[in-house]
Amino acid sequence: MRNRLRDLRHERGLSQAELAEAVEVSRQTIIAMEADKYDPSLPMAYRLAAFFDVAAEDLFFNPWREGR
Amino acid sequence: MTTYRNKLRIAAGLALAAALAGGIIGGRLVRLGEPGEHFWLVYPALLAVCAIAFAACIPWWRKLDDMQKAGHLVSWYWGGLAGALAVVMAFVAATGVHSDLSKGALFTIVGQAVAFLLFFAGWQAWHRGPLA
């Protein structure tokens, strides 16, 4: 699932390890999500959206709504 | 403050220590007498040891994130099953279907299948919602 995770993380000046620690997931999970290799669960998506203070769909693009 | 990474390490250490302790205690239990001599004492005791070891793994499992859990579930389901079947096939090919070795391995697979079906039924029942 395409997302803005890397952009938002860079905006905050965080490393992947620091973001992983902040939201209590593994660094590998952050890397996989940023690389579009893993789609997070809804709770994890909401948790990350809350951390960056954005709507979940502004962080993880809804592939069924894109192009509308 | 303990970091998430350290919490996960501590939980994993506890799970590993419990598994090792369970193995040692289980090993002692099966040597209490001749094989099968105290079956109704040893078997429940072994199950209790397994249950305690399982319980000790719960904190580690709860601390894993979604992707880590998915990795373990997929690897255990497909990798574990493939490995078990490969060993069973090797036993069957080497010693025949009716050897004690093959029978033991086949019973293990049957136990896995039955437990899988029970857990899957429980999982489905747990996730069932009211019909609208």
N, CA and C atoms of all chains as a GROMACS GRO file, in nm:
protein
  600
    1MET      N    1   0.084  -0.118   0.000
    1MET     CA    2   0.000   0.000   0.000
    1MET      C    3   0.089   0.124   0.000
    2ARG      N    4   0.070   0.209  -0.104
    2ARG     CA    5   0.155   0.330  -0.111
    2ARG      C    6   0.126   0.420   0.009
    3ASN      N    7   0.229   0.487   0.054
    3ASN     CA    8   0.211   0.569   0.174
    3ASN      C    9   0.313   0.683   0.181
    4ARG      N   10   0.290   0.771   0.278
    4ARG     CA   11   0.380   0.887   0.297
    4ARG      C   12   0.464   0.870   0.424
    5LEU      N   13   0.480   0.749   0.466
    5LEU     CA   14   0.549   0.725   0.593
    5LEU      C   15   0.690   0.783   0.593
    6ARG      N   16   0.763   0.756   0.486
    6ARG     CA   17   0.902   0.803   0.481
    6ARG      C   18   0.908   0.956   0.482
    7ASP      N   19   0.818   1.018   0.402
    7ASP     CA   20   0.816   1.166   0.395
    7ASP      C   21   0.787   1.226   0.532
    8LEU      N   22   0.684   1.175   0.598
    8LEU     CA   23   0.647   1.230   0.729
    8LEU      C   24   0.756   1.206   0.833
    9ARG      N   25   0.819   1.090   0.822
    9ARG     CA   26   0.929   1.060   0.915
    9ARG      C   27   1.044   1.157   0.894
   10HIS      N   28   1.076   1.183   0.768
   10HIS     CA   29   1.184   1.279   0.739
   10HIS      C   30   1.149   1.418   0.788
   11GLU      N   31   1.020   1.456   0.770
   11GLU     CA   32   0.977   1.588   0.818
   11GLU      C   33   0.999   1.604   0.967
   12ARG      N   34   0.980   1.494   1.039
   12ARG     CA   35   0.999   1.498   1.185
   12ARG      C   36   1.147   1.479   1.224
   13GLY      N   37   1.229   1.448   1.125
   13GLY     CA   38   1.372   1.427   1.155
   13GLY      C   39   1.399   1.300   1.233
   14LEU      N   40   1.317   1.199   1.208
   14LEU     CA   41   1.332   1.072   1.282
   14LEU      C   42   1.401   0.967   1.197
   15SER      N   43   1.476   0.882   1.262
   15SER     CA   44   1.530   0.764   1.192
   15SER      C   45   1.424   0.654   1.196
   16GLN      N   46   1.444   0.552   1.117
   16GLN     CA   47   1.348   0.439   1.119
   16GLN      C   48   1.343   0.375   1.257
   17ALA      N   49   1.458   0.364   1.319
   17ALA     CA   50   1.464   0.303   1.453
   17ALA      C   51   1.390   0.389   1.555
   18GLU      N   52   1.403   0.520   1.544
   18GLU     CA   53   1.336   0.609   1.640
   18GLU      C   54   1.185   0.604   1.622
   19LEU      N   55   1.139   0.601   1.496
   19LEU     CA   56   0.995   0.589   1.474
   19LEU      C   57   0.943   0.455   1.525
   20ALA      N   58   1.019   0.350   1.496
   20ALA     CA   59   0.979   0.216   1.542
   20ALA      C   60   0.964   0.213   1.694
   21GLU      N   61   1.058   0.273   1.762
   21GLU     CA   62   1.056   0.277   1.908
   21GLU      C   63   0.936   0.359   1.958
   22ALA      N   64   0.909   0.470   1.888
   22ALA     CA   65   0.800   0.558   1.932
   22ALA      C   66   0.662   0.491   1.922
   23VAL      N   67   0.643   0.410   1.820
   23VAL     CA   68   0.512   0.347   1.802
   23VAL      C   69   0.514   0.198   1.841
   24GLU      N   70   0.624   0.155   1.900
   24GLU     CA   71   0.639   0.018   1.952
   24GLU      C   72   0.615  -0.090   1.848
   25VAL      N   73   0.690  -0.075   1.739
   25VAL     CA   74   0.696  -0.183   1.639
   25VAL      C   75   0.844  -0.205   1.608
   26SER      N   76   0.872  -0.311   1.532
   26SER     CA   77   1.012  -0.337   1.500
   26SER      C   78   1.057  -0.243   1.387
   27ARG      N   79   1.188  -0.219   1.382
   27ARG     CA   80   1.242  -0.135   1.273
   27ARG      C   81   1.215  -0.201   1.138
   28GLN      N   82   1.221  -0.333   1.137
   28GLN     CA   83   1.196  -0.408   1.014
   28GLN      C   84   1.056  -0.379   0.960
   29THR      N   85   0.961  -0.362   1.051
   29THR     CA   86   0.823  -0.335   1.010
   29THR      C   87   0.813  -0.197   0.946
   30ILE      N   88   0.881  -0.098   1.004
   30ILE     CA   89   0.882   0.037   0.945
   30ILE      C   90   0.945   0.032   0.805
   31ILE      N   91   1.056  -0.039   0.794
   31ILE     CA   92   1.125  -0.051   0.665
   31ILE      C   93   1.033  -0.116   0.562
   32ALA      N   94   0.965  -0.222   0.603
   32ALA     CA   95   0.876  -0.294   0.509
   32ALA      C   96   0.759  -0.206   0.465
   33MET      N   97   0.702  -0.130   0.559
   33MET     CA   98   0.590  -0.043   0.522
   33MET      C   99   0.636   0.069   0.428
   34GLU      N  100   0.750   0.126   0.459
   34GLU     CA  101   0.802   0.234   0.374
   34GLU      C  102   0.832   0.184   0.233
   35ALA      N  103   0.876   0.060   0.225
   35ALA     CA  104   0.910   0.001   0.094
   35ALA      C  105   0.788  -0.059   0.024
   36ASP      N  106   0.670  -0.039   0.085
   36ASP     CA  107   0.547  -0.093   0.028
   36ASP      C  108   0.551  -0.246   0.018
   37LYS      N  109   0.618  -0.307   0.118
   37LYS     CA  110   0.628  -0.454   0.121
   37LYS      C  111   0.536  -0.514   0.225
   38TYR      N  112   0.473  -0.430   0.305
   38TYR     CA  113   0.380  -0.481   0.406
   38TYR      C  114   0.268  -0.380   0.428
   39ASP      N  115   0.144  -0.430   0.424
   39ASP     CA  116   0.028  -0.345   0.450
   39ASP      C  117  -0.007  -0.356   0.598
   40PRO      N  118  -0.007  -0.245   0.669
   40PRO     CA  119  -0.033  -0.253   0.812
   40PRO      C  120  -0.178  -0.288   0.842
   41SER      N  121  -0.200  -0.339   0.962
   41SER     CA  122  -0.338  -0.361   1.008
   41SER      C  123  -0.401  -0.224   1.031
   42LEU      N  124  -0.532  -0.222   1.044
   42LEU     CA  125  -0.601  -0.096   1.069
   42LEU      C  126  -0.555  -0.030   1.200
   43PRO      N  127  -0.543  -0.107   1.311
   43PRO     CA  128  -0.492  -0.043   1.433
   43PRO      C  129  -0.353   0.017   1.416
   44MET      N  130  -0.265  -0.054   1.344
   44MET     CA  131  -0.131  -0.001   1.326
   44MET      C  132  -0.133   0.124   1.239
   45ALA      N  133  -0.218   0.123   1.136
   45ALA     CA  134  -0.230   0.241   1.049
   45ALA      C  135  -0.282   0.361   1.129
   46TYR      N  136  -0.381   0.337   1.212
   46TYR     CA  137  -0.436   0.446   1.295
   46TYR      C  138  -0.333   0.495   1.396
   47ARG      N  139  -0.257   0.402   1.449
   47ARG     CA  140  -0.156   0.440   1.548
   47ARG      C  141  -0.051   0.532   1.485
   48LEU      N  142  -0.007   0.493   1.365
   48LEU     CA  143   0.092   0.576   1.296
   48LEU      C  144   0.032   0.711   1.256
   49ALA      N  145  -0.095   0.708   1.210
   49ALA     CA  146  -0.162   0.834   1.172
   49ALA      C  147  -0.174   0.926   1.294
   50ALA      N  148  -0.207   0.869   1.408
   50ALA     CA  149  -0.218   0.949   1.530
   50ALA      C  150  -0.083   1.006   1.569
   51PHE      N  151   0.021   0.926   1.552
   51PHE     CA  152   0.155   0.973   1.587
   51PHE      C  153   0.193   1.095   1.503
   52PHE      N  154   0.161   1.089   1.373
   52PHE     CA  155   0.195   1.201   1.284
   52PHE      C  156   0.085   1.307   1.279
   53ASP      N  157  -0.024   1.281   1.352
   53ASP     CA  158  -0.136   1.374   1.360
   53ASP      C  159  -0.195   1.405   1.221
   54VAL      N  160  -0.216   1.300   1.146
   54VAL     CA  161  -0.281   1.311   1.015
   54VAL      C  162  -0.391   1.205   1.007
   55ALA      N  163  -0.480   1.219   0.908
   55ALA     CA  164  -0.582   1.116   0.887
   55ALA      C  165  -0.515   0.991   0.829
   56ALA      N  166  -0.570   0.875   0.861
   56ALA     CA  167  -0.509   0.750   0.813
   56ALA      C  168  -0.496   0.748   0.661
   57GLU      N  169  -0.596   0.802   0.591
   57GLU     CA  170  -0.591   0.798   0.444
   57GLU      C  171  -0.492   0.901   0.388
   58ASP      N  172  -0.449   0.995   0.473
   58ASP     CA  173  -0.344   1.087   0.428
   58ASP      C  174  -0.206   1.027   0.448
   59LEU      N  175  -0.204   0.916   0.519
   59LEU     CA  176  -0.076   0.848   0.542
   59LEU      C  177  -0.066   0.724   0.452
   60PHE      N  178  -0.170   0.644   0.454
   60PHE     CA  179  -0.176   0.525   0.367
   60PHE      C  180  -0.283   0.550   0.263
   61PHE      N  181  -0.243   0.555   0.137
   61PHE     CA  182  -0.338   0.589   0.030
   61PHE      C  183  -0.433   0.473   0.004
   62ASN      N  184  -0.560   0.506   0.001
   62ASN     CA  185  -0.661   0.404  -0.026
   62ASN      C  186  -0.661   0.371  -0.175
   63PRO      N  187  -0.616   0.251  -0.212
   63PRO     CA  188  -0.605   0.220  -0.355
   63PRO      C  189  -0.739   0.215  -0.426
   64TRP      N  190  -0.847   0.199  -0.348
   64TRP     CA  191  -0.979   0.192  -0.411
   64TRP      C  192  -1.041   0.331  -0.430
   65ARG      N  193  -0.977   0.432  -0.375
   65ARG     CA  194  -1.028   0.569  -0.391
   65ARG      C  195  -0.936   0.655  -0.476
   66GLU      N  196  -0.818   0.604  -0.504
   66GLU     CA  197  -0.725   0.684  -0.585
   66GLU      C  198  -0.781   0.700  -0.726
   67GLY      N  199  -0.754   0.814  -0.788
   67GLY     CA  200  -0.796   0.837  -0.926
   67GLY      C  201  -0.937   0.889  -0.939
   68ARG      N  202  -1.006   0.904  -0.825
   68ARG     CA  203  -1.141   0.960  -0.833
   68ARG      C  204  -1.136   1.110  -0.857
   69MET      N  205   1.388   0.446   3.118
   69MET     CA  206   1.267   0.379   3.069
   69MET      C  207   1.306   0.265   2.975
   70THR      N  208   1.240   0.152   2.991
   70THR     CA  209   1.272   0.038   2.905
   70THR      C  210   1.217   0.061   2.765
   71THR      N  211   1.302   0.043   2.668
   71THR     CA  212   1.257   0.064   2.530
   71THR      C  213   1.176  -0.057   2.482
   72TYR      N  214   1.101  -0.036   2.374
   72TYR     CA  215   1.023  -0.145   2.316
   72TYR      C  216   1.113  -0.263   2.280
   73ARG      N  217   1.228  -0.229   2.222
   73ARG     CA  218   1.321  -0.333   2.179
   73ARG      C  219   1.367  -0.418   2.297
   74ASN      N  220   1.395  -0.350   2.408
   74ASN     CA  221   1.439  -0.423   2.527
   74ASN      C  222   1.326  -0.504   2.588
   75LYS      N  223   1.205  -0.446   2.587
   75LYS     CA  224   1.090  -0.521   2.639
   75LYS      C  225   1.071  -0.650   2.559
   76LEU      N  226   1.086  -0.637   2.427
   76LEU     CA  227   1.070  -0.754   2.340
   76LEU      C  228   1.179  -0.857   2.368
   77ARG      N  229   1.300  -0.809   2.390
   77ARG     CA  230   1.412  -0.899   2.420
   77ARG      C  231   1.389  -0.973   2.553
   78ILE      N  232   1.341  -0.897   2.652
   78ILE     CA  233   1.316  -0.960   2.783
   78ILE      C  234   1.208  -1.067   2.770
   79ALA      N  235   1.100  -1.032   2.696
   79ALA     CA  236   0.989  -1.128   2.678
   79ALA      C  237   1.037  -1.250   2.600
   80ALA      N  238   1.120  -1.228   2.498
   80ALA     CA  239   1.173  -1.340   2.419
   80ALA      C  240   1.264  -1.426   2.506
   81GLY      N  241   1.342  -1.362   2.591
   81GLY     CA  242   1.431  -1.435   2.682
   81GLY      C  243   1.352  -1.521   2.778
   82LEU      N  244   1.242  -1.464   2.830
   82LEU     CA  245   1.156  -1.540   2.921
   82LEU      C  246   1.097  -1.662   2.850
   83ALA      N  247   1.051  -1.641   2.726
   83ALA     CA  248   0.992  -1.751   2.650
   83ALA      C  249   1.096  -1.861   2.623
   84LEU      N  250   1.216  -1.818   2.586
   84LEU     CA  251   1.322  -1.915   2.558
   84LEU      C  252   1.363  -1.990   2.685
   85ALA      N  253   1.376  -1.916   2.794
   85ALA     CA  254   1.413  -1.978   2.922
   85ALA      C  255   1.305  -2.079   2.965
   86ALA      N  256   1.179  -2.041   2.946
   86ALA     CA  257   1.069  -2.132   2.984
   86ALA      C  258   1.072  -2.258   2.898
   87ALA      N  259   1.100  -2.240   2.768
   87ALA     CA  260   1.106  -2.357   2.679
   87ALA      C  261   1.220  -2.450   2.720
   88LEU      N  262   1.336  -2.391   2.753
   88LEU     CA  263   1.450  -2.473   2.794
   88LEU      C  264   1.422  -2.543   2.927
   89ALA      N  265   1.365  -2.467   3.022
   89ALA     CA  266   1.332  -2.525   3.152
   89ALA      C  267   1.229  -2.637   3.135
   90GLY      N  268   1.132  -2.612   3.048
   90GLY     CA  269   1.029  -2.714   3.020
   90GLY      C  270   1.092  -2.840   2.964
   91GLY      N  271   1.189  -2.823   2.875
   91GLY     CA  272   1.257  -2.938   2.816
   91GLY      C  273   1.333  -3.018   2.921
   92ILE      N  274   1.400  -2.946   3.011
   92ILE     CA  275   1.478  -3.014   3.116
   92ILE      C  276   1.385  -3.087   3.213
   93ILE      N  277   1.279  -3.015   3.257
   93ILE     CA  278   1.184  -3.077   3.352
   93ILE      C  279   1.114  -3.196   3.286
   94GLY      N  280   1.073  -3.175   3.160
   94GLY     CA  281   1.007  -3.284   3.087
   94GLY      C  282   1.098  -3.406   3.074
   95GLY      N  283   1.225  -3.379   3.048
   95GLY     CA  284   1.323  -3.488   3.037
   95GLY      C  285   1.336  -3.567   3.166
   96ARG      N  286   1.331  -3.493   3.278
   96ARG     CA  287   1.338  -3.561   3.407
   96ARG      C  288   1.211  -3.645   3.433
   97LEU      N  289   1.098  -3.587   3.395
   97LEU     CA  290   0.970  -3.655   3.421
   97LEU      C  291   0.961  -3.790   3.348
   98VAL      N  292   1.008  -3.793   3.224
   98VAL     CA  293   0.995  -3.918   3.148
   98VAL      C  294   1.090  -4.026   3.200
   99ARG      N  295   1.184  -3.985   3.285
   99ARG     CA  296   1.278  -4.084   3.341
   99ARG      C  297   1.236  -4.128   3.481
  100LEU      N  298   1.114  -4.096   3.520
  100LEU     CA  299   1.067  -4.133   3.654
  100LEU      C  300   1.053  -4.284   3.671
  101GLY      N  301   1.028  -4.350   3.563
  101GLY     CA  302   1.013  -4.496   3.571
  101GLY      C  303   1.033  -4.556   3.434
  102GLU      N  304   0.992  -4.680   3.420
  102GLU     CA  305   1.000  -4.745   3.289
  102GLU      C  306   0.900  -4.678   3.195
  103PRO      N  307   0.928  -4.679   3.064
  103PRO     CA  308   0.835  -4.614   2.971
  103PRO      C  309   0.692  -4.667   2.987
  104GLY      N  310   0.597  -4.580   3.007
  104GLY     CA  311   0.456  -4.618   3.020
  104GLY      C  312   0.416  -4.661   3.158
  105GLU      N  313   0.512  -4.673   3.248
  105GLU     CA  314   0.483  -4.726   3.381
  105GLU      C  315   0.389  -4.633   3.460
  106HIS      N  316   0.418  -4.504   3.456
  106HIS     CA  317   0.334  -4.408   3.530
  106HIS      C  318   0.264  -4.315   3.432
  107PHE      N  319   0.207  -4.372   3.327
  107PHE     CA  320   0.152  -4.289   3.218
  107PHE      C  321   0.058  -4.180   3.269
  108TRP      N  322  -0.038  -4.216   3.353
  108TRP     CA  323  -0.140  -4.118   3.396
  108TRP      C  324  -0.086  -4.018   3.498
  109LEU      N  325   0.037  -4.035   3.536
  109LEU     CA  326   0.103  -3.934   3.620
  109LEU      C  327   0.194  -3.848   3.532
  110VAL      N  328   0.270  -3.917   3.447
  110VAL     CA  329   0.370  -3.846   3.366
  110VAL      C  330   0.306  -3.764   3.255
  111TYR      N  331   0.204  -3.822   3.190
  111TYR     CA  332   0.143  -3.752   3.076
  111TYR      C  333   0.080  -3.619   3.119
  112PRO      N  334  -0.007  -3.616   3.222
  112PRO     CA  335  -0.061  -3.486   3.264
  112PRO      C  336   0.048  -3.389   3.310
  113ALA      N  337   0.151  -3.445   3.375
  113ALA     CA  338   0.261  -3.358   3.420
  113ALA      C  339   0.332  -3.296   3.301
  114LEU      N  340   0.354  -3.376   3.198
  114LEU     CA  341   0.418  -3.323   3.077
  114LEU      C  342   0.331  -3.216   3.011
  115LEU      N  343   0.199  -3.243   3.006
  115LEU     CA  344   0.108  -3.144   2.949
  115LEU      C  345   0.110  -3.014   3.029
  116ALA      N  346   0.117  -3.028   3.161
  116ALA     CA  347   0.123  -2.909   3.248
  116ALA      C  348   0.250  -2.830   3.221
  117VAL      N  349   0.361  -2.901   3.203
  117VAL     CA  350   0.488  -2.834   3.173
  117VAL      C  351   0.476  -2.759   3.040
  118CYS      N  352   0.415  -2.824   2.941
  118CYS     CA  353   0.395  -2.759   2.810
  118CYS      C  354   0.307  -2.634   2.826
  119ALA      N  355   0.201  -2.647   2.906
  119ALA     CA  356   0.108  -2.535   2.924
  119ALA      C  357   0.180  -2.417   2.990
  120ILE      N  358   0.265  -2.445   3.087
  120ILE     CA  359   0.340  -2.337   3.154
  120ILE      C  360   0.437  -2.272   3.054
  121ALA      N  361   0.503  -2.355   2.974
  121ALA     CA  362   0.596  -2.300   2.874
  121ALA      C  363   0.520  -2.214   2.773
  122PHE      N  364   0.401  -2.260   2.732
  122PHE     CA  365   0.317  -2.182   2.640
  122PHE      C  366   0.281  -2.048   2.705
  123ALA      N  367   0.239  -2.055   2.830
  123ALA     CA  368   0.196  -1.933   2.901
  123ALA      C  369   0.311  -1.833   2.910
  124ALA      N  370   0.432  -1.885   2.927
  124ALA     CA  371   0.548  -1.796   2.938
  124ALA      C  372   0.580  -1.728   2.805
  125CYS      N  373   0.526  -1.782   2.696
  125CYS     CA  374   0.548  -1.722   2.564
  125CYS      C  375   0.446  -1.612   2.533
  126ILE      N  376   0.340  -1.605   2.610
  126ILE     CA  377   0.233  -1.509   2.581
  126ILE      C  378   0.281  -1.363   2.584
  127PRO      N  379   0.360  -1.322   2.687
  127PRO     CA  380   0.407  -1.183   2.685
  127PRO      C  381   0.487  -1.148   2.560
  128TRP      N  382   0.571  -1.242   2.517
  128TRP     CA  383   0.649  -1.219   2.394
  128TRP      C  384   0.554  -1.206   2.275
  129TRP      N  385   0.456  -1.294   2.263
  129TRP     CA  386   0.364  -1.291   2.149
  129TRP      C  387   0.286  -1.160   2.146
  130ARG      N  388   0.243  -1.114   2.264
  130ARG     CA  389   0.164  -0.991   2.272
  130ARG      C  390   0.246  -0.867   2.238
  131LYS      N  391   0.375  -0.875   2.258
  131LYS     CA  392   0.460  -0.760   2.229
  131LYS      C  393   0.500  -0.751   2.082
  132LEU      N  394   0.487  -0.862   2.010
  132LEU     CA  395   0.520  -0.860   1.867
  132LEU      C  396   0.423  -0.769   1.794
  133ASP      N  397   0.471  -0.700   1.691
  133ASP     CA  398   0.378  -0.620   1.611
  133ASP      C  399   0.315  -0.708   1.503
  134ASP      N  400   0.222  -0.648   1.430
  134ASP     CA  401   0.144  -0.725   1.332
  134ASP      C  402   0.231  -0.799   1.230
  135MET      N  403   0.332  -0.729   1.180
  135MET     CA  404   0.413  -0.790   1.075
  135MET      C  405   0.495  -0.906   1.130
  136GLN      N  406   0.547  -0.888   1.251
  136GLN     CA  407   0.624  -0.997   1.311
  136GLN      C  408   0.535  -1.119   1.336
  137LYS      N  409   0.414  -1.092   1.385
  137LYS     CA  410   0.320  -1.203   1.408
  137LYS      C  411   0.287  -1.274   1.277
  138ALA      N  412   0.259  -1.194   1.174
  138ALA     CA  413   0.225  -1.254   1.044
  138ALA      C  414   0.342  -1.340   0.994
  139GLY      N  415   0.465  -1.290   1.014
  139GLY     CA  416   0.582  -1.365   0.971
  139GLY      C  417   0.592  -1.500   1.042
  140HIS      N  418   0.568  -1.496   1.173
  140HIS     CA  419   0.573  -1.622   1.250
  140HIS      C  420   0.461  -1.717   1.210
  141LEU      N  421   0.340  -1.663   1.192
  141LEU     CA  422   0.226  -1.749   1.158
  141LEU      C  423   0.245  -1.815   1.022
  142VAL      N  424   0.284  -1.735   0.924
  142VAL     CA  425   0.302  -1.789   0.788
  142VAL      C  426   0.417  -1.890   0.787
  143SER      N  427   0.528  -1.856   0.855
  143SER     CA  428   0.644  -1.945   0.855
  143SER      C  429   0.614  -2.076   0.928
  144TRP      N  430   0.542  -2.063   1.041
  144TRP     CA  431   0.512  -2.183   1.117
  144TRP      C  432   0.414  -2.271   1.041
  145TYR      N  433   0.311  -2.209   0.981
  145TYR     CA  434   0.208  -2.286   0.910
  145TYR      C  435   0.269  -2.357   0.789
  146TRP      N  436   0.329  -2.282   0.700
  146TRP     CA  437   0.380  -2.342   0.576
  146TRP      C  438   0.516  -2.409   0.595
  147GLY      N  439   0.608  -2.340   0.663
  147GLY     CA  440   0.740  -2.398   0.684
  147GLY      C  441   0.736  -2.516   0.778
  148GLY      N  442   0.663  -2.499   0.890
  148GLY     CA  443   0.654  -2.607   0.988
  148GLY      C  444   0.588  -2.731   0.930
  149LEU      N  445   0.481  -2.709   0.856
  149LEU     CA  446   0.409  -2.822   0.796
  149LEU      C  447   0.495  -2.891   0.691
  150ALA      N  448   0.562  -2.811   0.608
  150ALA     CA  449   0.647  -2.868   0.503
  150ALA      C  450   0.761  -2.950   0.565
  151GLY      N  451   0.823  -2.895   0.671
  151GLY     CA  452   0.933  -2.965   0.736
  151GLY      C  453   0.886  -3.096   0.798
  152ALA      N  454   0.770  -3.090   0.866
  152ALA     CA  455   0.716  -3.212   0.929
  152ALA      C  456   0.684  -3.317   0.824
  153LEU      N  457   0.623  -3.276   0.716
  153LEU     CA  458   0.588  -3.372   0.610
  153LEU      C  459   0.713  -3.431   0.545
  154ALA      N  460   0.814  -3.348   0.527
  154ALA     CA  461   0.938  -3.398   0.467
  154ALA      C  462   0.999  -3.508   0.555
  155VAL      N  463   0.995  -3.487   0.686
  155VAL     CA  464   1.050  -3.588   0.779
  155VAL      C  465   0.965  -3.715   0.777
  156VAL      N  466   0.832  -3.698   0.778
  156VAL     CA  467   0.743  -3.815   0.775
  156VAL      C  468   0.768  -3.895   0.647
  157MET      N  469   0.779  -3.826   0.534
  157MET     CA  470   0.801  -3.896   0.407
  157MET      C  471   0.935  -3.971   0.409
  158ALA      N  472   1.036  -3.909   0.471
  158ALA     CA  473   1.167  -3.976   0.480
  158ALA      C  474   1.156  -4.103   0.565
  159PHE      N  475   1.083  -4.095   0.676
  159PHE     CA  476   1.065  -4.213   0.762
  159PHE      C  477   0.990  -4.323   0.688
  160VAL      N  478   0.883  -4.283   0.620
  160VAL     CA  479   0.801  -4.380   0.547
  160VAL      C  480   0.884  -4.446   0.436
  161ALA      N  481   0.960  -4.364   0.362
  161ALA     CA  482   1.040  -4.419   0.252
  161ALA      C  483   1.150  -4.511   0.304
  162ALA      N  484   1.208  -4.475   0.420
  162ALA     CA  485   1.322  -4.551   0.472
  162ALA      C  486   1.280  -4.675   0.550
  163THR      N  487   1.169  -4.667   0.623
  163THR     CA  488   1.136  -4.779   0.714
  163THR      C  489   0.999  -4.842   0.686
  164GLY      N  490   0.925  -4.786   0.590
  164GLY     CA  491   0.792  -4.840   0.560
  164GLY      C  492   0.686  -4.773   0.644
  165VAL      N  493   0.561  -4.791   0.600
  165VAL     CA  494   0.450  -4.722   0.668
  165VAL      C  495   0.425  -4.778   0.808
  166HIS      N  496   0.452  -4.907   0.826
  166HIS     CA  497   0.412  -4.971   0.952
  166HIS      C  498   0.522  -4.973   1.059
  167SER      N  499   0.633  -4.908   1.033
  167SER     CA  500   0.738  -4.905   1.136
  167SER      C  501   0.695  -4.815   1.251
  168ASP      N  502   0.753  -4.838   1.368
  168ASP     CA  503   0.720  -4.754   1.485
  168ASP      C  504   0.753  -4.608   1.458
  169LEU      N  505   0.865  -4.587   1.389
  169LEU     CA  506   0.908  -4.451   1.358
  169LEU      C  507   0.804  -4.379   1.272
  170SER      N  508   0.759  -4.446   1.166
  170SER     CA  509   0.660  -4.385   1.077
  170SER      C  510   0.528  -4.363   1.149
  171LYS      N  511   0.487  -4.462   1.227
  171LYS     CA  512   0.359  -4.449   1.299
  171LYS      C  513   0.364  -4.331   1.396
  172GLY      N  514   0.475  -4.319   1.469
  172GLY     CA  515   0.489  -4.208   1.563
  172GLY      C  516   0.481  -4.074   1.492
  173ALA      N  517   0.551  -4.065   1.379
  173ALA     CA  518   0.550  -3.939   1.304
  173ALA      C  519   0.411  -3.910   1.248
  174LEU      N  520   0.344  -4.016   1.199
  174LEU     CA  521   0.209  -3.996   1.145
  174LEU      C  522   0.111  -3.953   1.254
  175PHE      N  523   0.125  -4.012   1.372
  175PHE     CA  524   0.038  -3.972   1.484
  175PHE      C  525   0.061  -3.824   1.519
  176THR      N  526   0.184  -3.780   1.511
  176THR     CA  527   0.214  -3.639   1.538
  176THR      C  528   0.141  -3.549   1.438
  177ILE      N  529   0.146  -3.591   1.311
  177ILE     CA  530   0.078  -3.513   1.207
  177ILE      C  531  -0.074  -3.513   1.232
  178VAL      N  532  -0.127  -3.628   1.272
  178VAL     CA  533  -0.271  -3.636   1.301
  178VAL      C  534  -0.305  -3.542   1.418
  179GLY      N  535  -0.220  -3.545   1.521
  179GLY     CA  536  -0.242  -3.455   1.635
  179GLY      C  537  -0.240  -3.310   1.592
  180GLN      N  538  -0.147  -3.276   1.505
  180GLN     CA  539  -0.139  -3.139   1.454
  180GLN      C  540  -0.266  -3.103   1.378
  181ALA      N  541  -0.312  -3.196   1.294
  181ALA     CA  542  -0.430  -3.169   1.211
  181ALA      C  543  -0.555  -3.152   1.298
  182VAL      N  544  -0.569  -3.239   1.398
  182VAL     CA  545  -0.687  -3.230   1.486
  182VAL      C  546  -0.684  -3.098   1.564
  183ALA      N  547  -0.567  -3.065   1.619
  183ALA     CA  548  -0.555  -2.940   1.696
  183ALA      C  549  -0.579  -2.820   1.605
  184PHE      N  550  -0.531  -2.828   1.482
  184PHE     CA  551  -0.555  -2.719   1.386
  184PHE      C  552  -0.705  -2.700   1.365
  185LEU      N  553  -0.775  -2.811   1.341
  185LEU     CA  554  -0.919  -2.801   1.316
  185LEU      C  555  -0.994  -2.744   1.437
  186LEU      N  556  -0.954  -2.789   1.556
  186LEU     CA  557  -1.018  -2.738   1.678
  186LEU      C  558  -0.992  -2.588   1.695
  187PHE      N  559  -0.867  -2.547   1.677
  187PHE     CA  560  -0.834  -2.404   1.692
  187PHE      C  561  -0.903  -2.321   1.584
  188PHE      N  562  -0.909  -2.376   1.463
  188PHE     CA  563  -0.972  -2.300   1.354
  188PHE      C  564  -1.121  -2.284   1.380
  189ALA      N  565  -1.183  -2.390   1.430
  189ALA     CA  566  -1.326  -2.381   1.464
  189ALA      C  567  -1.347  -2.278   1.575
  190GLY      N  568  -1.259  -2.282   1.676
  190GLY     CA  569  -1.268  -2.185   1.785
  190GLY      C  570  -1.247  -2.042   1.736
  191TRP      N  571  -1.151  -2.026   1.647
  191TRP     CA  572  -1.122  -1.895   1.590
  191TRP      C  573  -1.242  -1.840   1.515
  192GLN      N  574  -1.305  -1.930   1.435
  192GLN     CA  575  -1.422  -1.886   1.358
  192GLN      C  576  -1.539  -1.852   1.450
  193ALA      N  577  -1.557  -1.933   1.554
  193ALA     CA  578  -1.666  -1.907   1.649
  193ALA      C  579  -1.644  -1.774   1.720
  194TRP      N  580  -1.519  -1.748   1.758
  194TRP     CA  581  -1.485  -1.624   1.831
  194TRP      C  582  -1.512  -1.501   1.744
  195HIS      N  583  -1.490  -1.515   1.613
  195HIS     CA  584  -1.503  -1.400   1.523
  195HIS      C  585  -1.640  -1.388   1.460
  196ARG      N  586  -1.732  -1.476   1.504
  196ARG     CA  587  -1.866  -1.470   1.446
  196ARG      C  588  -1.945  -1.356   1.511
  197GLY      N  589  -2.011  -1.278   1.430
  197GLY     CA  590  -2.094  -1.169   1.481
  197GLY      C  591  -2.241  -1.200   1.461
  198PRO      N  592  -2.329  -1.116   1.514
  198PRO     CA  593  -2.472  -1.140   1.497
  198PRO      C  594  -2.516  -1.121   1.352
  199LEU      N  595  -2.610  -1.206   1.310
  199LEU     CA  596  -2.664  -1.190   1.174
  199LEU      C  597  -2.756  -1.069   1.171
  200ALA      N  598  -2.738  -0.987   1.071
  200ALA     CA  599  -2.822  -0.865   1.062
  200ALA      C  600  -2.950  -0.896   0.983
   0.00000   0.00000   0.00000
